[in-house]
Amino acid sequence: MPLTQAITTDFRGSRVIHSARIVDGDAGIVEDGWVRFEHGRVAARGTGDDWAPADEVIDATAVAGPDALLTPGFIDIHGHGGAGVAYDDGIEAIRRGRDMHRSHGTTRAVISLVTATVDELAEQVASIADLVETDADILGSHLEGPFLDPGHQGAHEPSLLRHPQSADVSRLLDAGRGTVRQVTIAPELPGGLDAVRLVVAAGAAAAVGHTDADADIARRAFDAGATILTHAFNAMNGIHHRAPGPVLTAAADPRVVLEGIADNFHLSPAVIKLLFDIAPGRVALITDAMAAAGSADGHYDLGAVKVTVKDGMARTDGTGSIAGSTLTQDVALRRAVEAGVPLGDAVQALTATPARAIGRADSLGALRPGMVADAVLLSAGFEVARVWVGDAARR
């Protein structure tokens, strides 16, 4: 559990956080660093004690202990719920789940939706579009379905899966009013490559996932504009020495970000490390969290699918497929580092890389002047001590 639940939002004055190891993606690790926030933005940063007085001054070591870490706020581009609720259940469920994930360092999130009817999904993305206007920590929606391969449906209800017809894709994109950030598509389906092009033309990221694609189809999807691989290795063909499949195809393509679920269930520690080795700078650590994240084992609903969680692992009652995770991003950071991923690379996969994957690298994912002042203070053991959100999490 986090050291505290202290979350500060909508602070309009000046704040200095000092005496921290600043871990900031591409910028590397800075010892004895400080960062200055003013009016919700990063104003300056440096080392030592050369910071100017501020309205609030925080000694990172006093709050989080020796070798305290200060990172940009974590960004989850693929998660379905937490705190006992699923994001499909509406605005208050989304807010409840987000409150829990925010306490674990996730300052911004894309709201993922599981397969439902097109009518239901259109209503859901429209509601999330409304939420984007009022809740600054909501970055938009992710449609993980219904355009998926029935043979790799995972925790999606197979009877609701459908081919990606242009009219359906356009309807969902239009319902989101520019806030659909990501759409997962099995590109081998009839109309799949055209759907990828349609999603990209609308300004969203097309993702390859829940797919039977081989290397050739995956390559064609990336050439059509897809830039994300949905939870790499899961719900897709694996790596074979004569059939490399979508994972190695994505890893070889510098345009593609590979999502990874570092919970030691979806990926073993060795494969977590492998993912970072084969796609340096292009891994986004996601939660794929369902309702049981931050809650107890038991029985849950994931869209139309019944799920049982035992010892922290979620599986569908019908097929026994892994059904999302109970992961939070602070635990993902810990698991990645335990697997041998360098600390800076692991933090980048929680911050700068997911921001870039959804086109928000201009303002999120880094602690450099001008960026939104989202930050997480952690102990040396990766326990969250404080979380700051640069603008109001709920306006």
Number of C-alpha atoms within 10 A of each C-alpha: 12 16 16 15 16 12 18 16 16 15 17 15 12 18 22 23 21 26 23 29 24 28 24 23 24 14 13 13 17 16 16 19 22 25 24 25 27 20 16 23 22 24 20 17 19 16 17 12 11 10 18 10 11 15 10 12 15 15 15 27 21 10 16 24 16 14 18 26 29 30 27 32 30 34 30 29 27 28 30 27 34 28 21 20 24 27 27 23 14 14 15 11 19 22 21 17 26 25 18 20 28 25 24 29 33 27 29 27 24 24 26 29 26 23 28 23 14 18 11 13 22 18 15 24 27 21 16 27 21 16 20 18 14 14 17 19 24 23 24 27 29 26 26 23 28 30 29 31 25 19 12 19 21 22 26 25 19 19 12 16 19 19 20 24 15 14 10 18 19 16 14 23 25 16 19 23 15 14 25 29 26 30 30 25 31 31 32 21 19 13 15 21 24 15 29 29 18 19 27 19 12 15 16 24 24 31 31 32 31 30 26 23 22 19 19 15 19 27 19 15 27 25 15 18 21 31 26 28 30 30 26 28 24 21 21 26 21 16 16 9 6 6 13 15 23 28 25 20 19 26 22 13 15 12 15 22 27 29 28 28 29 29 26 15 13 20 18 15 20 13 16 26 19 15 23 23 14 15 19 14 19 28 30 32 31 29 30 24 27 29 28 29 30 21 15 15 17 14 16 21 18 25 19 15 17 16 28 19 22 12 9 19 20 28 22 22 17 10 10 13 17 20 25 26 28 26 24 26 24 24 20 24 23 18 20 27 21 14 18 15 22 13 19 18 24 24 29 28 32 29 28 29 29 30 25 17 24 21 15 14 16 13 19 27 31 29 30 20 16 17 20 25 30 30 25 25 27 29 22 15 12 19 21 25 25 24 28 25 27 27 21 17 22 15 10
